[in-house]
Amino acid sequence: MGSPAMTVQDVAVYLNVDAKTVYRLVQRDDLPGFKVAGTWRFKRGDIDRWIERQKKIEQKRRGA
């Protein structure tokens, strides 16, 4: 069985950002998440893949 779904607060701690930032990102469809009973949840693997994509985007932006 996989790891339990992360909450908004879990993701905020993991990314070292405010929970409001997590809400803003997921509502803009920038961060992968899903709702369970009206509450946002996240899979750690999805968040890790999102981080890697963000790193690649930033490297391209910088011309690396």
C-alpha positions, 0 to 999 in steps of 0.5 A: 500500500502506498503512502497516505495522502498528504493534506494542504498543511503537509504539502505546505510544510514539505514545500516550505510555503504557506498553506495559502500558497498551496491553495492558490497553486492547486486552484490554478491547476499548477499543483496536482491534487484531488478532493476527498469529501471537499478537502484537497489531498495530494500524493507525495509522488505527484508532488515530487514529480511536480518539483522535478518539472518546476526545476526543469522549467527554471533551468530552461528559463535560465538557459542552463 
